[in-house]
Amino acid sequence: MTIRELQDEIIRLKKAKGVCILAHAYQGQEIWEVADYIGDSFGLSKKAAEVKEQTVLMCGVRFMAETVKMLSPQKKVLLANPIAGCPMADQMDTDLIAQMKESMPDYTVVAYINTTAELKTICDVCVTSSSAVKIIRNIPNDKILFIPDCNLGDYIAKQVPEKELKLVRGGCPTHLRMTKKDVERARKEHPDAEILMHPECHPSIVSMADFIGSTTEIMAYAEKGTGSEYVIGTEKSIVEHLGYKCPEKSFYPLSKDCVCHNMQATTLMDVYRAVKGIGGEEIIMSDELIAFSRKCIDEMLRLGK
């Protein structure tokens, strides 16, 4: 089959079988075109809870599919490619954080959503990259233990200096591939372009950006901006997507090496096989795990109002 024929068959199958396809922003354009909803991990999870379909296919990584299951425990949740994980989500385990909680009982433990369901069970509040500053400001406690991304944590600490943030060494290996030399080269090669950067990047280059925001915030800024050139400091698939959305503008990756191999592991054929019922992996979580891991997400919703 050609790509177009495969896409048409996926669309036919999802309608016939009642499957809602969710695609994270870092998925390829060919997957975007068959998805029902595109966005960040938490936005997709909330959307999954609203749709009528009782089967949800996540084209992303494992912690995202887990979050969908937490918010829609009655639905069948599939991960398109079972090997698609998140290195940052796997960097810390419950034993380590439990020990830290015991040694710092007066700290509120805040988890980036890029964490496993098991780790969320012992955290107090969950945040996304776009909601972190607001939610941490709204936490009554001034002492915060933030996990696992110390780069995002450093960015938050600068925005909320009235809070005392303790950071644990961890982070996104994809965003850490971008360096000061990449920024200097981009300034030289594209002097009229604005540099848009994700706060998961190292603090030494975040300070050099013209705009800092989550992936969805970066895309919205570039789409609505009056400029004609933008350098994108996040997973380089966003350059392709913005090119399709705004063909009159020019977009450049801050680094050609900023590729999330876990996100790119999912192929259109994986989506086809999952929708057909011969591929993917169903996410199975006990009622107890769902109940305990969801508490920090419910607290995020409460503090984010």
PEWOBEL-V666725 format. One record per backbone hydrogen bond with DSSP energy under -0.5 kcal/mol. NH is the residue of the N-H (numbers start at 1). CO is the residue of the C=O. E is the energy in kcal/mol with one decimal. If there is no record, write none. Layout:
nh->(NH | NH)
co->(CO | CO)
e->(E | E)
This chain:
nh->(6 | 7 | 8 | 9 | 10 | 11 | 12 | 13 | 14 | 15 | 16 | 17 | 18 | 19 | 20 | 21 | 22 | 22 | 23 | 24 | 25 | 27 | 31 | 32 | 33 | 34 | 35 | 35 | 36 | 37 | 39 | 44 | 45 | 46 | 47 | 48 | 49 | 50 | 50 | 51 | 55 | 56 | 57 | 58 | 58 | 59 | 59 | 60 | 62 | 64 | 65 | 66 | 67 | 68 | 69 | 70 | 71 | 72 | 73 | 75 | 76 | 77 | 78 | 79 | 80 | 80 | 84 | 85 | 90 | 91 | 97 | 98 | 99 | 100 | 101 | 102 | 103 | 104 | 105 | 107 | 108 | 109 | 110 | 110 | 111 | 111 | 112 | 113 | 115 | 116 | 120 | 121 | 121 | 122 | 123 | 124 | 125 | 126 | 127 | 132 | 135 | 136 | 137 | 138 | 139 | 139 | 144 | 144 | 145 | 146 | 146 | 147 | 150 | 150 | 151 | 153 | 154 | 155 | 156 | 157 | 158 | 159 | 160 | 163 | 164 | 165 | 166 | 166 | 167 | 168 | 173 | 176 | 177 | 178 | 183 | 184 | 185 | 186 | 187 | 188 | 189 | 190 | 193 | 194 | 196 | 196 | 197 | 198 | 201 | 205 | 206 | 207 | 208 | 209 | 210 | 211 | 213 | 218 | 219 | 220 | 221 | 222 | 223 | 224 | 225 | 230 | 231 | 232 | 232 | 233 | 233 | 234 | 236 | 238 | 239 | 240 | 241 | 242 | 243 | 244 | 245 | 246 | 249 | 250 | 252 | 254 | 258 | 259 | 261 | 264 | 265 | 266 | 271 | 272 | 273 | 274 | 275 | 276 | 277 | 278 | 279 | 281 | 283 | 284 | 285 | 290 | 291 | 292 | 293 | 294 | 295 | 298 | 299 | 300 | 301 | 302 | 303 | 304 | 305)
co->(2 | 3 | 4 | 5 | 6 | 7 | 8 | 9 | 10 | 11 | 12 | 13 | 14 | 14 | 55 | 19 | 20 | 57 | 37 | 59 | 39 | 24 | 28 | 28 | 29 | 31 | 31 | 32 | 21 | 21 | 23 | 40 | 41 | 42 | 43 | 44 | 45 | 46 | 47 | 47 | 18 | 76 | 20 | 56 | 78 | 22 | 57 | 58 | 84 | 61 | 61 | 62 | 63 | 64 | 65 | 66 | 67 | 68 | 70 | 72 | 54 | 75 | 56 | 281 | 58 | 78 | 81 | 83 | 86 | 88 | 93 | 94 | 95 | 96 | 97 | 98 | 99 | 100 | 102 | 104 | 143 | 107 | 108 | 145 | 109 | 125 | 147 | 127 | 113 | 89 | 116 | 117 | 118 | 119 | 120 | 109 | 109 | 296 | 111 | 128 | 131 | 132 | 133 | 134 | 135 | 136 | 142 | 164 | 108 | 144 | 166 | 110 | 148 | 170 | 170 | 149 | 150 | 151 | 152 | 153 | 154 | 155 | 156 | 160 | 142 | 163 | 144 | 164 | 165 | 146 | 171 | 172 | 174 | 175 | 179 | 180 | 181 | 182 | 183 | 184 | 185 | 186 | 190 | 229 | 194 | 231 | 211 | 233 | 198 | 202 | 202 | 203 | 205 | 206 | 195 | 195 | 197 | 214 | 215 | 216 | 217 | 218 | 219 | 220 | 221 | 250 | 194 | 230 | 252 | 196 | 231 | 232 | 258 | 235 | 236 | 236 | 237 | 238 | 239 | 240 | 241 | 242 | 246 | 228 | 230 | 232 | 255 | 257 | 259 | 260 | 262 | 263 | 267 | 268 | 269 | 270 | 271 | 272 | 273 | 273 | 273 | 79 | 77 | 282 | 283 | 286 | 287 | 288 | 289 | 290 | 291 | 294 | 295 | 296 | 297 | 298 | 299 | 300 | 302)
e->(-2.6 | -2.6 | -2.4 | -2.0 | -2.3 | -2.4 | -2.1 | -2.7 | -2.7 | -1.6 | -2.2 | -2.6 | -0.9 | -2.4 | -2.7 | -0.5 | -0.6 | -3.0 | -2.5 | -2.4 | -1.5 | -2.2 | -1.1 | -2.2 | -1.9 | -1.5 | -0.9 | -0.9 | -2.5 | -1.6 | -1.5 | -2.3 | -1.7 | -2.3 | -1.9 | -2.4 | -1.3 | -0.7 | -1.1 | -1.4 | -1.0 | -3.0 | -3.0 | -0.6 | -3.3 | -2.8 | -0.6 | -1.0 | -1.9 | -1.0 | -1.4 | -2.4 | -1.9 | -1.9 | -2.1 | -2.3 | -1.9 | -1.5 | -0.5 | -1.9 | -2.7 | -0.6 | -3.1 | -2.7 | -2.4 | -0.6 | -1.9 | -1.2 | -1.4 | -1.4 | -1.8 | -2.6 | -2.0 | -1.9 | -2.6 | -2.0 | -1.8 | -1.4 | -0.5 | -1.8 | -2.5 | -0.5 | -0.7 | -2.9 | -0.5 | -3.2 | -2.6 | -2.2 | -2.5 | -0.8 | -1.8 | -1.0 | -0.6 | -1.3 | -1.4 | -2.0 | -1.9 | -2.0 | -2.0 | -1.7 | -2.6 | -2.6 | -1.9 | -1.4 | -0.7 | -0.7 | -0.6 | -2.9 | -2.7 | -0.7 | -2.7 | -2.5 | -0.9 | -2.1 | -0.5 | -2.3 | -2.0 | -2.0 | -2.5 | -2.5 | -1.7 | -1.4 | -2.0 | -2.0 | -3.2 | -0.8 | -3.3 | -0.5 | -0.5 | -1.0 | -0.7 | -1.7 | -1.2 | -1.2 | -1.5 | -2.6 | -2.5 | -2.2 | -2.4 | -1.7 | -2.9 | -2.5 | -1.8 | -1.8 | -0.6 | -3.0 | -2.9 | -2.0 | -2.0 | -2.0 | -1.9 | -1.6 | -1.5 | -1.5 | -2.3 | -1.7 | -2.1 | -2.8 | -2.3 | -2.2 | -2.4 | -2.4 | -2.4 | -2.3 | -1.8 | -2.1 | -3.1 | -0.5 | -3.3 | -3.7 | -0.6 | -0.8 | -2.6 | -2.1 | -1.0 | -0.9 | -2.1 | -2.5 | -1.7 | -1.7 | -2.2 | -2.9 | -2.2 | -2.9 | -2.3 | -2.4 | -1.5 | -2.3 | -1.0 | -2.4 | -0.6 | -1.0 | -1.8 | -2.3 | -2.7 | -2.3 | -2.5 | -2.3 | -1.0 | -2.6 | -1.0 | -1.8 | -2.9 | -0.7 | -0.5 | -2.4 | -2.4 | -2.4 | -2.6 | -1.8 | -0.6 | -2.7 | -1.9 | -1.4 | -2.2 | -2.0 | -2.6 | -1.8 | -0.9)
